[in-house]
């Protein structure tokens, strides 16, 4: 099964790729991301390009990482089921409960696929809200923009943590571990560069994160 072929996976979980915010510097920054990633230097790829707006850079990359995690998880939907993964966990010590603060205010225990579905719907709603991710050139980002981005990245990390702890052998059998590791390395370097995830949140994959950062 190819990571980028739709196959027979659950279409409700796998959603169309979102584009970078248009009408802003999004397209230009996206080209910069593609060019630097093509060089293979991930540490260089995550750095804010000289003279660019930090919020624009965070916005374009947030869309990019959302798409990456969507594609990765999309390869596992036939294996990550409510029966196989009744809780959203990262090993025996870490369990994640879902709350969006609006329709679900008190965290609830849900299966891993349900958690990811809730999460992707929630992120998509943030990305589509022009009050949070402005589409028009010159439109201001909200004062809490960085906090929203940090919450998105914290929750996307949980999907990576679940994949590594619960589905890594399946990823290996699909011969996708190199792609998963590259995507995760890019994710970790970006979050570290801009301090988007507290170190405590990274605990389920601390050894892997430390090896990436070479702490």
HUURHU-V171615 format. One record per backbone hydrogen bond with DSSP energy under -0.5 kcal/mol. NH is the residue of the N-H (numbers start at 1). CO is the residue of the C=O. Records with the same first field share a line. If there is no record, write none. Layout:
NH = CO, CO
//
This chain:
5 = 2
9 = 6
13 = 10
14 = 10
15 = 13
29 = 25
30 = 26
31 = 27
32 = 28
33 = 29
34 = 30
35 = 31
36 = 32
37 = 33
38 = 34
39 = 35
40 = 37
41 = 36
42 = 40
45 = 41
46 = 42
47 = 43, 44
52 = 49
57 = 53
58 = 54
59 = 55
60 = 56
61 = 57
62 = 58
63 = 59
64 = 60
65 = 61
66 = 62
67 = 63
68 = 64
69 = 65
70 = 66
71 = 67
72 = 68
73 = 69
74 = 70
75 = 71, 72
76 = 73
77 = 74
79 = 76
80 = 76
81 = 79
85 = 81
88 = 96, 110
89 = 87
90 = 94
96 = 88
98 = 108
100 = 104
101 = 104
105 = 103
107 = 105
108 = 98
110 = 108
112 = 85
115 = 111
116 = 112
117 = 113
118 = 114
119 = 115
120 = 116
121 = 117
122 = 118
123 = 119
124 = 120
125 = 121
126 = 122
127 = 123
128 = 124
129 = 125, 126
130 = 128
132 = 129
133 = 129
134 = 132
139 = 136
145 = 142
148 = 144
149 = 145
150 = 146
151 = 147
152 = 148
153 = 149
154 = 150
155 = 151
156 = 152
157 = 153
158 = 154
159 = 155, 156
160 = 156
161 = 157
162 = 158
163 = 159
164 = 160
165 = 161
166 = 162
167 = 162, 163
168 = 164
171 = 167
172 = 168
173 = 169
174 = 170
175 = 172
176 = 171
180 = 176
181 = 177
182 = 178
183 = 179
184 = 180
185 = 181
186 = 182
187 = 183
188 = 184
189 = 185
190 = 186
191 = 187
192 = 188
193 = 189
194 = 190
195 = 192
196 = 191
201 = 198
202 = 198, 199
203 = 200
205 = 202
206 = 203
209 = 205
210 = 206
211 = 207
212 = 208
213 = 209
214 = 210
215 = 210
//
